[in-house]
């Protein structure tokens, strides 16, 4: 329980604190916050299950295409649904009436049962799920369930069992039972019927709004963001209680008279419109809208969805797919996000028992034996109820008895039971090797690492710990939100004060001989030469880095593992391809420690059950699996550095991963050793707790300066008070860093482990090893100085977070940009460690540079010279540094333009990204181009629709579109609009898309020109010849081609996000011109471009001659034509794209080239054909292979030719050339060149 707020809250988010940001967007309440506070009472009661479920359901509604649920009749049915992988459960009023009500009787679905029956069933379901969770936890080594059992429940509140007060109380009862959402229907409660029955009576629209408002009030009083669903039965209900509400009048059949009970009769011809209107009135008061239908019609669902979304485009919809046959995906795309089968529990229960009874009568025990065989077969899919004693919690209560008896009991139930005897062997698991999928191309030698046994090992680790990892990552975000809002400030945890104060405990991990002396450690990536040089360097330890010093390309990860395997076995060697110098290992080498990637990173090339494995598990698991025993035989062991930990829970996860991995491999407990990097501000306050969590494995902690400062900026990103000065003014003598380092030494030595950075240091180059070693040799006589204690040192959260003083200089600002550009350029090329400004920069230093830039911009920091850091200064300086680096790079292959684009995104984004490497990772993935998973074909699900010749477009063809034998197309500049409309063509397609360069001026002036043309007010005077152009009397009909769905209009932001370019072009034109066009006898006509499927279309647009006898198939539709590839065609593709892009970047979207009018479409085919020819190493007619060198050489030649022809005329040929080379050489084909190049127009203010 929590105390109510002491001050009067100002909005509903302040009193319903568990509601996520944006949860109540568009929601209307007919009461005030003050009303809510009055009704709450003197203390707030926490409804954990209901709150957790409501927020989870809300997240699923906004992240899943749709949520599929089944109606549960019992708690055990719900358990099986969750075990099978369903993400939500439905509680059906029909099923409650039939066989799950507190009266213990059987009823039809007419609200005849006691109203507490639904909440009672919800409580039983949640208790069953709780027991399943407890059973899994008591069996697990880490006391954690394998899955999240507490899935959201949406419950049927019927018609509320009365008026608004009944709805209020029923909603509260459901919340108390742990329900996540409730739905209310707009029927009269006393006459309530199943949606498929007759005799339904509607209540007035206003009355149902009161019911919904009462339900929301109940949820608010409980402090729970419950999902409120409004159901309307207006499609099949033919009666209405009263005509008191004028909104219901258009749907009353006055001519039919009233019924004997006095009810009004409703019209049959506009029932769907009645549903839509009611849904729109309910929309502000609910989270989802449900239309109950009497017959399964997809068209009805579409009409309803479109009708609601016209006024409430973001409103989610709710539906029962038993009424909608097999169209779940189509319905999900329409916005029907929650789909359920109401009577799944009833029919499963009845049929399965009937089937068994019938077979038992005929064949006796054989029938039951067959049922058990089916159960055994289902075990490989996760079914566990075959062990029925375990399923209901016998083992759990055995553990309760043991705990109560002090650990000794002779009366446990499961031991020596028949179940133990029958099911002694572990649950059979299928050969699930196929569940692990490698998405990257195979290279000879990879099979050494990616063995079937190794992949099974990874799979086991993933299945056991992935859900927990995701939960911890979610907790990071929750805590960061509290930090951002000022609800939390970093401090030591009072709950673990006793643990910190207890000096009697220390790490239980024995420090191995080869880790006793760590005065100098060398760090670096895992390429072959580095591994040899680092191990030969004379350093005591080599930290082979899969993290900050590594760019996580697939080849880097796999080859790194191979290199370490070879090094451990003494089989590694390397020959410099230029000097031919050979590198081999010396006899005495450094001990190996591996730094896997952090918990936040995925390895997207390895999918398990179609989800990427944790990069931490991947790096750790492969290394341990292949090398643990070989290392033990050498007298060493598997040693790890653990990065990016933020708290003790994340350390405990590593400890449990270590323990489980040792168990799987048969290694003695504690074989693995680790050092923890304390490189996050929050981890500083839990150093003791982190060491304690890893006490069986930890031999040291290490201070990571750059990542620590990076985390400082992240933690305090929303608070100006913590603005930092220039990065290079923040030294280890800064008060907050000094306190952090002294605390780390105190904790480490008190717990008998190394304090790295103090008991030893890191170097990044072999040449620095003797220099660093000499310093430590002078002051450290023995192998280490763990025995030195800092018992008197004390600190607090103020000192640990005090920002250092200092200035922000232009040099520091520019250097941050330059460092991040340089590092990201290398990182995108697969190099994770780069020398910049005489320092070895890795991801940590790039992170601090870009977060500091973000922080300075976010808080409008001032430079030393008085200038404010604003977006313009950031963009200008990034552009300047980008140009400087491009000039220096010359013709050397680089990724500077992409690095520049990423840096600008990272610095200008409104919310700070957690890690630049996480966001940029997608750009270095080994692309999957032609997996063969799909081949274009007609959709078998719509075969009946295609074969049905009885339907046609319902759009009436207007008079001015009856004759379309000649249409003229072109951009929307003033002269073109006049000439095209005067041309004699029947239709002018005014093009905002392919014939247009989408500068801001082109878009706005195009809209103005069309407005003037429609109103007959357009004219144009040639500035040179003074010729005047005006419209004739008889002009072409106007059709507008807006830009495609893929394009944004970045000059118009709504909630800080760009509007769709399609919506922008279409919306402005329609809004300003629809009525004027209608008055002229015309209308708003559009060409819809770039559609890829029926879901994107949502209308039938093409009316052409029906070729009824023509037949085709996917082979004929995809058969490539025969022909040769000539040098002339190759060069012409390059020339066309160069010429078009040069014009496009200057704001011209339609260009005459080679006696043809070229637009974006022809440029697209030219550049995609070039990409295709290069991708597949096509041969020209003269026998030459199209390779990168030929492409670059020909682009350079054509660029030079065009520059010579252009002379002094302003052009954008060099940029066009750069873009073309990028488009053709990129490993994965870009969707649209205009999409990628659009940012250049925006950045130039066009």
Secondary structure, DSSP 8 states (H G I E B T S, - for coil): -EE--SS--SSHHHHSTTS-TTTTTT---SS-HHHHHHHH-SEE---HHHHHHHHHHHHHHHHSS-EEEEE-SSHHHHHHHHHTT-SEEEE-HHHHHHH--TT-S---TTT-S-TTHHHHHHHHHHHHHHHHHHHHHHHSTTS--SS----EEEEE-TTTTSSHHHHHHHHHHHHHTT-SEEEEESB-GGG---TTSS--EE--HHHHHHHHHHHHHHHHHHT---EEEEEE-TTT--EES---SGGGGGGB-GGG-B-TTS-EEB-STTHHHHHHHHHHHHHTT-SEEEE--SS--HHHHHHHHHHHHHH-TT-EEEEEGGGSTT-HHHHHHHTEEEEEETTHHHHHHHHHHHHHHHHHHHHTHHHHHHHHHHHHHHGGGT--TTSHHHHTTHHHHHHHHHHHTTT--S--SSTTSHHHHHT-S-------GGGEEE-S---TTGGGTS-HHHHHHHHHHHHHHHHHHHHHHHHHHHHHHHHHHTS------GGGHHHHH-TT--------GGGS--SEEEEE---HHHHHHHHTSS-SEEEEESSTT----HHHHHHHHHHHHHHHTT--EEE-TTT--EEE--SS--EEEEE---TT-EEEEEEETTEEEEHHHHHHHHHHHHHHHHHHHTT---EEEE-S--SHHHHHHHHHHHHHHHHHHT--TT--EEEEEE-SHHHHTTHHHHHHHTTTTEEEEEE-HHHHHHHHHHHTTT-GGG----GGG--TTSHHHHHHHHHHHHHHHHTT-EEETTSSEEESSGGGHHHHHHHHHHH--SS--TT---TT----HHHHH--------HHHHHHHHHHHHHHHHHHHTT---EEETTEEE-HHHHHHHHHHHHHHHHTT-B-TTS-B--HHHHHHHHHHHHHHHHHHHTTS---HHHHHHHHHHHHH-SS--S-HHHHHGGGGS-------S------GGGHHHHH-TT--------GGGS--S-EEEE---HHHHHHHHTSS-SEEEEESSTT----HHHHHHHHHHHHHHHTT--EEE-TTT--EEE--SS--EEEEE---TT-EEEEEEETTEEEEHHHHHHHHHHHHHHHHHHHTT----EE--S--SHHHH-S--------TT----HHHHH--------HHHHHHHHHHHHHHHHHHHTT---EEETTEEE-HHHHHHHHHHHHHHHHTT-B-TTS-B--HHHHHHHHHHHHHHHHHHHTTS---HHHHHHHHHHHHH-SS--S-HHHHHHHHHHHTT-
